[in-house]
Amino acid sequence: MHHDPANWQTYLVTQESASNGRRTPEIVERALEGGIDVVQLREKGLDARDRYEVGRVVRELTAEADVPLIVNDRIDLARALGADGVHVGQSDLPVAVARDLLGESAIVGCSVSTVEESLDAERAGASYLGVGAVYGTTSKSVAARKDGIGTERIEAIVDAVDIPVIGIGGITDENARPVVDAGGTGVAVISEITAADDPASATETLVETVDGQEKPPE
């Protein structure tokens, strides 16, 4: 079930530099305990060798938990680790190229922030969309989302495409529900889990928040 993005309610994006001095494998282990649905190995700032070494440990942990592992940007690294797929942004290799290189069964996610980008990614063969930044990442308050695209944009994108939409950017336990209310499949977070005093319990809380939400009537 986990391996279908339509079931991804909670999504961890790893970033050791945002983990309060802890190592990524420890954070991933705790998030898996807390019930995370999918893990993306991001680690911006680490070179490929280090990302590979971290990725090998994370791949073992996710495989054991039967949770999919997605690799940010690097198709070669995804293949080397035997990951379930990749996540590409607007400035990375195109979705169609990732799809060609990794094959039909791979999961290919794409970062988008507009309806137009979303439709392009879907046409190119994306499995799901990472939409953001929902709330500007500078502030945790819902009111201060000057740099965020807001949940109205989530709703517009959900209406436009048939693939799952995951909200990302400034998402916390407090503001995750409106993303799902807007039709989002789930939410992706970095610091809400990586920087938490107790990443397992932070994950559990987020899982409950997102899962406990009734989908609005059509």
Summary of the structure (lengths in Angstrom):
residues: 218
radius of gyration: 15.9
end to end distance: 24.4
largest distance: 48.0
contacts: 759
relative contact order: 0.17
helix: 42%
strand: 16%
